[in-house]
Amino acid sequence: MFAIYKREIGSFFTGLTGYIVILVYLVINSLLMWILPGQWNILDTGYASLEPLFIISPWVFLFLVPAVTMRMVAEEKRSGTLELLLSRPVSERQIIYGKYLASLTLVLLALLPCVIYYVSVSLLGQSPGNIDSGGTMGAALGLFFLAAIYAAAGIFSSTLSSNQVASFIISVITGLILFIGFDSFAMLPGLKNIDELVIRLGINEHYKSISRGVVDSRDILYYLVTVLIFTELSALLLRSGKWKGSGLIKTATAKGKKSIAAFFIMLLAAVVFSIISSQYSFRFDLTSDKRHTLSDKTREVLSGLDDEVYFQVYLDGEMPVEFKKLRRSVKAMLDEFRTGSDRKVDYSFINPAEEEDETKRNRYQLSLINKGLKPVTVFDNDNEGGKTEKRIFPSMIMNYNNIEIPVNFLKNNPSLPAAVNLSNSVEGLEYELIQPISTALSDTIRKVAFIEGHGELAEVEVADITLEMARYFTVDRGTINGRAGVLDNYSAIVVAGPQKRFSEEDKLVIDQYIMNGGKVLWFIDEVMVSKDSLAGGGSVALYRPLNLEDQLFKYGVRIDPVLVQGTDCLIIPVRTMIRDSRQVIPVPWIYYPFLYPNSDHPVTRNINRVKSEFVNPVDTVGGDNSVKKTILLASPAESRTVSPPTLISLEDYKNPPPAESFTGSYIPVAALLEGRFNSLYANRMVSWEGGELKKKSKTTKMIVVADGDIIRNEVRRIGNRLEPERLGLDKYSGQTFGNKDFVINCLNYLIDDRGLIDLRSRELKVRLLDKEKISDNRLLWQLINTLGPLLLVLLAGSIYGLLRKRKYAA
């Protein structure tokens, strides 16, 4: 076998076959990855990744590997040297494996010059070595195994005919069927019940996994068994020529029957071994940040699936390169969900702009928006060198047992670069996908109550967040009226912007609710500012105690009765006189500072800034070690506080405070409290009809936000009807802030017993290229990665020729 291997390798490189195959492969890769513009151009995408190589190569190998293998046996048949070879003391199996290993070696040699691509991407990174080496090596291993199957199929095709062209065509068709054919067959109506089995028979399902840097024993076993089947079948066909006649079997002798029986026994053993091994499989995520490893919490949820979950993903069609990368990340995560759920998760990608008729297209997209999907408008280059406006839906709809839940997975923070937003979106994909599945699987729908009776925000003022909450919870509203146990059936309660004092009876009900493990989301203002008076010219900010001060202090937090001002703030329209005419001008309103989320906590990680109105600071107080306190929101870097009473007028913008007076920095305005709380009424004589008065709570949580307006949506009047606006929407700038995400995350964190929201803390490293390096030396890097691999091959060929010449000259 080794002699045959050496002979085939020598024939590759003493002629032009081997060099042509390798050079063609490298030229195609270089053109697509470094020269031609498009989604596969590494310099254009800006990401430090060799992902384009592992997407392009399977299609290139589909033609190049058959070009290598087509002559292996077919040429021996045509020239008559096969009979001479069979007369030698070598078996048919040794002949096949010798030729197969030679073909595989050539493929490996074609991959080696791609090391130049790896080095280039590593050097072009924003920091040296800014490339996922483990993931790249895993993907390269997958590409090698893919080529191994192509080579085995090519050898098999070469044994079927003495015509090299026929062998090439058969090999290409066989490879195409193996790569994408089974995926297409699975879509046939008659195969619906076994579609997953059919898909797993193809290469693509296994290559998708390993090309992401995930090495699964089931995928490796698939490659080995497939190669074994093709090579053994090739040996069987080669052996058939010695029984009677030539080519395929005509009349099998006893020896022929024995060989056929041995082949099928081997095939059956391989299948049985594969089935048994799949029950004890293992996998390695070689990526440095383990981006393709699902958390234990996610796997726990997926293991509880009884029926199929189907995702309709609307991120498809023509779009900028960045969104195409996001699409691939979504597809990869959904593939992980399929694997983790034992194929109970399925998906399809839909192009929402596919309809050519503009009226029908707009109607269809409007229906998606009405279902809760949020589009983004982007500008992309058209074929004529101009810019076209496109509406893209980075969204999906989850379907489970006739339940539809919209999922918007794009983190669109205007204060961050687009690349960081897309990276943050990838980081949050696991949570965004598993959260609706967990909600749909829940045996009981959790109940949340808005407390009324103390001048809280009206129902229409929290209508938008209520609608969003209704996707996950049952939402009620009602008064307490001092009734013991009235809150016991609720997983959480929301106190949204009360204006009136709380009675001791209501406070006691809330206190004992907390002692029994209840969760509370407080939105409290300690300073009152009349916005109606402000619109009329001016208002006075006044301290307005709500009789909650002692209760919150007992739990470990205090809301200071002062107003926070910040230089990074909302722009509001103000009417003023300019040259004897009344005009509307935009002015920064320091009383509406933007609030910055804590990037290290799952509640606030990767959300946009939060819009506030007349916000107060919060202080954590007390030395109770049983309560953990975490700041969730803080004021801008340049902030200050003003104490009431103080006159506030829209004319204040004309005389802003001096910049040096903003000496505060990141003043806390929202705090999370977790642990066991002491009751406010532990040492008081109170009348309580709810049984034994509890003095210490179970382990529970609460969030205190010192601004009731954070949860309030604007309301517009249309005729006699009140229409709520989107929460967090600034009508003047058109920007939507992170208010809704913040409130929903707060509730999910308070109620989520599984801790799924902790997945939002997952951090994936943003691997970007240095744009300055690319801009300064783009042509140089293109030349290095286009000519470099070619020169490397020619140099190696020259050295090989010189050594061979010296050997035979001696």
N, C-alpha and C positions, 0 to 999 in steps of 0.2 A: 504493500500500500504506500509506503514512504517513497519508494522508487517512482511510482505513478504520480504521486504528489509533486516530487521534484521535477519530473518530466513536464507536467502541466504548468508549473510555475515558470520553468525555463522557457516554455513555448510562449507564455504571455509576454515575457520581457525581452526575448531575443527578437521578437517581431514588434509590431506596433499595437497589437490588440490591447494589452494591459495599459499602455500609456494613453491611448485614445479614450478608453473607458474612464480612467481616473481624471484626465484633463477635462473631458466633457462634463463630468459631474461637478468638478470644481468651478468651471466657467459658469455653468447655470446657477450654482449657489451664489457665486460672487456677484453676478449681474443682478439677481433678485434681491440680495441682502445688502448690497453696498452701492450699486450704481443706479438702477432703475427706481424711480419714485413709486411709492405705494405703501400698502400696509405691511409688507414684508421687509422694507428697507429699515435696517437697524438705526441708521443715522437720523431718519425721519421720525421714527417712533419715539426716540429719546429714552428708551429703557435699556438698562444693562442686562440684557438677556439674549440667549441664543435660541429662543423659542421659534423664530422663523425657520431656522435650519431644520428643526425636527418636524415642522409642518410641510416644508418643501420636499425634503429628502425621500419620503415614502413614494411620492409620485415620480420622482426622477429615477429612483431604484427600480420602479415598476418596468422601465424600459431598458435601463443599463444592465441590470443583472441578467435578464434574458439574453442580452447581446453577448455576455460573457459565457453563459452556459449553453447556448444553442449549438455550439460546435463540439461540445465535450464527447458525446456518444454518436451524434448524427454524422460527424465527419469521419469517425472511425468506421461506421457502417458504409458510408459512401466510398471511402478509399479502399475498403477491404482489409484494413488493419485490425478490425475487431476480432476476426477469427484468429489472427496471429497472436493477438494479446490474450485471447482466451486459451490459447494452447500453452501459455506460460504457467508456471506454478503459482498462480494467484487466483483467488476466488472472485466470483462476480461481485460479492459484497466488498471486497478489497478494492476492486476497480472503481466501483461507485463512490465509496467513501474517499478514496484518493483524489478523484476528480472533484468531489463536493468540497473537500477541505481546501483544495487549490482555489476554487471559485470564492470560497468564503475569505480566504487570505487576501485575494485581490480587493474584495469589498472593504476589508479592514484597512488595507493600505490606502484606499480612497478616502477613508475617514480621517486618517492620521494628519494630513495637512490642514484639516479644519482646526487644529490646535492654534493656528495663527488667528483665526476668528476669536477664539477664546481669549487669547492674550490681548488682542486689540480691544475687545469689549471691557476687559478688566482694567486696562490702562486708561480707557476713555471714561470710566466711571467718575462720579463726583468725588469719590475718594478711591484711592488705589485698592484694587481687589474687590470693587463693588459689584460682584457677580456671585450668584448662588452656585458655588462649585459643586456641592453635593447633588443638587437638583440637576445640574447640567450633566454630571457624570451618569446619573441614573437615566436621564433621557437618552444619552449616547448609548448606553447599554441596551435600551429598548430599540433604538434604531438598528443596532447590530443584530439583535434577535430577529427583527423584521426582515432584514436582508438575508439572514440565515434561512428563513422560510422561503423567500423568493428564490434563493439559490437551490434549495432542495426541490422546489417545484420546477425550476428550470432544468435540472438534471433529469427529473422524471419526464419532462416534455421532450428532452433530447433523445431519450430511449424509445420514444414512440415513432420516430421517423428518421429516415436517412437524409432528409432535406432540412438544411439549416434554417431556411426562411420559415418553413412550416413549424419547426421546433420553436422558433422565436415567437411566432404568432400564438401558438398554443400556450407557451409560457406566459406571455403577456395577459392572455385571457384568463388563464388560471390564477395568476396573481391578482388581477382585477376582481375576480369573483371572491377570492379569499379576503381581499382588503375591504371592499364595499358591497360586494354582491349579497352577502348574507344579511346585511342591514336592509337591503332592498327586498329580499325574499320575505323577511319578517313582516313586511307591511302588507303581504297578500292576505286577503280575507280568510282564506282557508287555514292559515297558519296562526291565527290570532291567539289560540290557546297555548301555543308553544313558541311564541315569538321571541321570548327571552332566551330560550334554548338555542334557537336558530341564530340569534345575534351573537351568542357566545361561541358559536362554531367559527365565526369569522375572526380575522386578525385585528380589525379596527378596534373592537371592544377592549382587547387586551393591550394594544399599542397605546390607546388613549390614556390608560392608567399609568403605564410605565414611562411614557414620554413626558409626564409631569414630574418625574423624579420619584415615583412611588413603585417600589419593587415588591410585587406580590408573588408568593410562591405558586399560586394558581396560574398566574400569567406565565411564569417561567416554565412551569410544567406543560402548559399549552404549547409553547414554542418547541420544547424538546420532543413532545409526542408528535406534533405535526411534522417536524423535520424527520423523525424516525419513520413515520408512515411513508413519506415520500421517498426517502432513500431506500427503505426496504422494498417498497413497491418497484422502484427502479431496478434494484438487484433481481427481484422476481421476474420482471420483464426481460432483463438481460439473460437470465438463466433459461427463459422459455425458448430461446433460440437454439439451445443445445438439446432440447427434447425431440422436437420434430419440426422441420421446416424452419422458417425464420420469422421474425416479428412477433406478433401476438400468438397466443396458444391456439393450435388447431386441434390436435388430439393429444391430450395429456397422458403421458406414460405414468407408471407407478411412482417414479421419482418426481414427476411433475405434480402429481396429486399430493405427494408428501410435502413438497415445497409450498404448495398453495395452503395446505392445512397448517403448516408451520407459520405461514404469514398471518393467517387469520387468528391462530392461537396467540401470536405475538400482539396482534391488534387488540384482541379481546383483553389480554393481560394489561396492555397499556391503558385501555379505557377504564378497566376496573381499578387499576392503581390510581388513575387520575381522580376517579370518584371518591375513593377512600382518602386520598391525600387532601382533597378539597375540604374535607371535614376537619382537618387539622392544619389549616393554612396559617400562614404568618405573612406579615407585610412590614416593609421598612419605608418610612417617609424620609428620603435622603435630603429634602430641602432643609436649609439651615434654620428656618423659622417654623418648620413643621406645618406648613400652610395647608397641607392636604390630609391632616390628621384630625378627624372629628373628635370633639370632646366626649367624655364619658356621659355627660348629661344629654348630649344630642343623641348618642347611640341608645340611651335608655328610652328616649321618646320614640325613636324610630322603631325600636324593637316592639313597641306596643301597637304598631299599625296592624289593623285587621283587613282593611280594604286599601285599594290603590289611591295614592295621592297624585294628582296630576297638576303640573304647573304649565300655564300658558305664558311664555315669556315674550314680551313685545319689543325686545331690543334686537331688531334684525333689519336687514336692508342696507342701503348705502348710507354711511355715516362716517364721521371723522375716525382716524386711526385709534384715538384714545378710547372711544366707545367700543370699537371692535375688540380691543384688548379687554375691556370690561365684560364684553359678551363672552369671550373665551373663559374668563374667570368664573362667570356665572355658570357656564356650561360645565366647567371642571367641578365646581361645588355641587351641582346637581348630580353629576356622575358619582361623587362621593356619597351623596344621599342615597342614590340607587344601590350602591354597594352596601352601605350600612343598614339599609332597610330590607335587604334580601330581595331587591328588584321590585319593591312595592311603590317606589317613587318613579314617576315617569314625567316626561316634559316634551314640549315642542316649542320652537321659536317661530314667531309670527311677525311678518313685516306689516306694521300698521299703515304704511304709505304705499302699499302694493297696488291699490286700486288706482287706475289711470284717470278715471273721471273725478275731477276735483270736488264736485258736490258730494258724491258718494263717499269719497275719502274723508272729507271734513265731517260728514255725518257719522261715519264709523269712528273717527277719532274722538268726536264729542261724546259718543256713547261710552268710550273707554274712560274719558274724564269723569263722566257721571257715575261710573262704577268706583271711582276713587283713585284712579291712576293719575300721576302727576307728570306731564310732559315737560321737557326743557327745549328751548329754542336755541339752535346753534347755527353757525355759519360755516359752510364747507366750500372748498374749491370745486368749481364745475369744469366741464370739459373744455370750455372756451377761455379758461384762465380767470374767470370772474368768481364772485361769491354768491352762493345760493343759501337762502334761509330754509332750515329744515326743523321739523318738529320731531323730537326723539322721545320715546317712552322707555326710560330705564326702569321698567316696572314689570310686574307679572300678576297673574291671578291664580290663587291656589284653589283647587277644587277637591273636596273630600265629602263623600256622602251627601251630594247636592248642596253643600255649603261652599260659597264663594267668598274668599277673603283677598282683597287687593294688597299687594306688597310693593312698596316703592323703596328701592334699595340704593338710590343715588344720594350721597351726602354732598349737598350743594351749598357749601359755606362760602359766601362771596369774599370773605376776608382771607381765604386760603388759595394758593395756586391750583389750577385745574388738575395738575398731576397729583397733588396731595389729596384733593377731594376724591379723585378716582381711587387712589390707594386706600383712603379711609372707607370708601364704599366696599372695596374688596375685603377689608378687615371685618366689616360688619355683616358680610353675607351669611355666615353661618347662623347668626342670631336672627336676622331678618327672615330666613327660611324656616327655622325651627320654631319660632314663636307662634306663627299661625297654625302650624301642625299641632303644637302642644295645646293651643286653644281649642282646636277642633276635636282633639282626643279627650279633652277634659270631660269627666262624667257629669260634673255639675258646673254651671256657669257662675262664676263669682259675682257677688252683688256689691255695688258701690253706691253710697248715698251722699247726695248734696244736702247739707244741713240748712234749714230755713228758720225763719223766725227772729233773726237778729239783723235784718236789713242786708242780707247777703245779696250777691249779684243775682239779677233776675234770670229766669230760665233762658230768655233769648240772648242774654249777654254771655252765656256759657254754652250756647247751642252748638257751636262748632266742635268744641272739645267733647261735649256730651255725645255727639254723633260719632266721633272717633273712638271714644270709650266704649260705645255700644257694640263696636266690632269685637270686643274682647270680654266685656262685662255686661251684666244687667244693671242699669243705672236708674236709681230712684231719687226722689226729692221729698223732704218732709221735715216737720218740726219735732223737737224732742219733748217739750212741755213737761220736763221733769219725770218722765215715765221710765221706771227702771226696766232694763232689758230691751228697750225699744231698738237698740242698735246691734243686738247680739247676732243677728243673722247676716250682718254685713262684713265683708272682708276688709273694707276700708271705708272711711268717711272723708268727705272733703268740706272744709270750712273755707268758703270762697268770698273774701272781701266783706266781712260783716261791718255794719255801721252802728249797731246798737249794742249796749252792754249785755253780757251774758248773765243770767240769773245763777245763783248758787246751785239751784236744783239741776239746771242743764249742765253746769260744769261737773257736778257730781256724776251724772249719767255718763258723760264723756270720760271722766276719770276712771270709773269702774269698767267702762268698755276697754280702756287701755290696759287696766290691770288684768283683764281676761285675755290679753294678747291682741286686742284690736289695733289697727293701724290708722293714723290720722295724717292727712295732708293739709297743713295750715297755710292759708294765704291771708296774711293779717297786715293791716295798715294801722300804725299808731298815730299818724299825723293826717289830719283831714284837710283837703284842698278842694274847694268847689270848682269843678271845671266849667260849670255853667256861668259862674261869676267871672271866671278867668276869661272866658270867651267874650264877656261883656266889657272887659277892660282890666279887671284885677281881682285878686282874691287874697284872703289871709290864711296862711297855713297855721292850723291850731292843733294842739295836742288833744287827742281824743282817746282816753283809756277805754278799754272794752271789758274790763274786769277779768281779763285772761292773763294779766301780767304775773300774778302770783302762781298760777297754775303752770305756765310755761317755764317760769323761773325754777319751780320745783323739779321739772323734768330736765333742766339743764341748759336753758337758753333764755336770752332776754332780747326783746326788740327795743332798740333805743328810739325814743321819740324825737328824732331829728331827721332831716332830709339829706339825701346823698346827691351831690352834684358831680358831674363828670364831663371832661372836655371831649371825650369820645361819646357822642350822643346823637340822638335822632334829629334829623332836619325837619322842621315844621314850617308850613306856610303862614305868613303873617301879613295882614293887610296894613299898608302904611301909605303915607302921602309922599309922592316923589314928583317934584315940579308941578305942584297944584293938581295932581291927578292921583287917584287912589289905585294902588297896585298891590299885587301879592308877590312877596319875595320869600325865598327860602332862608331860614336862619337856624343856626344850631341852638337847640334848647337843652341847656345843661341839667334841667330837672328830669329829663328823660334819658338817663345814661344807659349805654349798652352794658349788659352784664356778661361777664366772661365765665364760661363753664370750666369746671375742674377737669382737665384732660386725663387725669389718672383714675377717675372713678367711672364705673360702667353706666351710671345714670346720665352723666354729662359728657362722656367721651365722644368726640367727633360730631357734636351738634353745633349748630350755628349760634352766634351770639343771641342773647335773649333781650327782647325789648321791654323796658320798664317805664313806669310813670310814677313819679313822686315816691321813690323807694326809700325804705329805712334800713339802717344797719342791724345786724344781729350779732350778739356776743354770746359765746358759750361760757356758762357759769357753773359753779359747783365743782366739788372735788370727788364726785362719785365715780369710782373706777369701773363700776358695773355698766356705765353708759359710755359708748364710744361716740365721738362727735366728729363729723366730717363736713367741711365747707364745700358746698356744691356750686354756688354762684358768687361772684365778687364784682365790684365796681371796676371802672377803668384804672389804668396806671396813674393817671392824674385826676385825683378826686378830692373832694372835701365835703364837710357836712355843715349845715346851717340849722340853727335851733329855732323852733316856733316860740312865740308868734312872730311871723315874718310876712311882709307884704310881697306878693308875687304878681307881676304884671308882664304882659306880652311885650311891653316896651323895654323890658330888662335887657334885651339883646343889644340895645344901643349903648349900654354901659356895662359890658361884661366884667366880671371880677378879674383882677390881674392874674396872670398866669402863675406867678410865684405863690399865690394863695392856695393853689391846689396841691397841698402837701401830702394828702392821703394817697394811698396806693392799694388797690385791690381790697377795698373794704368789704368784708363778708356781708352778704344779704340773704343767703339761704343756707340752711344747715340740716344735715341728716343726723338723727339721733338713733342709736341702736343699743339695745341691752335691756336691763330690768330697771324699771322706773319706780320711784317711791310715790305713793299716793299723796295728793295734796290734803286728803282728809284722814290721814293715818292717825293723827292725834287730836281729832276734833269730835265733838259730840254732834252727830248729824242723824237725821232720820232717813233710813234707807230701807226700801221694801224689796230689794233684790237679793235677799239672803245675807250671808256673811259679808261684811265690808272688807275688801281685800286691801292690804297695806303695801304689798309689793307685787309688781306685775310679773307676768310670764315674760320670756324673752320676746321682744317685739320691736317695732320701728316707728318712727314718725319723721316727717320732714316739715320744717318751718321755713316759710318764704315770707319775707317782710315787704310784700307788695301784692295787694289783691288784684291789681290790673294785669299781672302776668298771665292770669287764666282768663281774662275778659277779652272777648272779641268785639270789634266795632259793629254797630248796627246801623243800617240805612233804611230809610222809609221809602217804600214804593207804593204810592197811593195811600191806601189805608192799611197796608201790610208792612210789618217789620221784617227785614231780611238780614240775617246775620252774615258778617264778612268772615273770611278765614282768620283763624287765630294766628297772631304774629305778623299779619300782613300790614305793611305800611303803604297806604294808598298813594301817598305823595311820591315815593320813590319806586313803588311797585315791588319792593323787596319783601320776602317772607323770612321772618326771623325764627329762631329755634324754640319759640314758646310752646308750640304743640308737642314737639318731640320731647321737650323737658318734662311737661306734665305727664305725658303717657309713660315715659321712662320712669318717672317717680312712682306712679301707680304700679307699674309692672315690678319695680324693685320691691315695693312694700308688700305686694300680694304674692309674688312668685315664690312658691315653696321649693321649687326645683333649682332655683338659682340660675336659670337660663340667661338672665340679663348679664351675668358675669362674663358671658361670651363677648360682650361689647368691649371688654377690656383687652381683648386679644389684639396684639400688635404685630403687624407684618411690615417688614422693612421696605421702605420705598427705595428701589434700586434704579437710579436715574443716571443718564450720561451727562457729562459736563458739556453743556451747549457751547461754552466759550472755546473749549478745545476743538469741538467739531467745526465751529464757525471759522476758526483761525487756520485749521489744517485739514479741511474736508477732503480736498483733492489728494493729499498725502495719504490719508487713511484709506481712501478708495483704491489708490495704487497699491498700497501694502497688502490689502486683502483681496485684490484681484490678481496681481502679478506674483505676490509672495508665495501662495500655495503652488502656482504653476512652476515657478523657478525652483521650489523645493523638490517637486517631482522630477524635473529635468536634471537637477543636480544629483539626486539619488540614482536616476537612470544612468547618468554618465559614470558615476562611481561603480555601479554594478557592471557596466560594459567594460570598464578598464580592468576590474578584478577578473572578470571572465576571460578577457583577452590575455591577461597575464597568466592565468591558470592554464589555458590551452596552449599558450606559446611555450610554456615550460615543458 
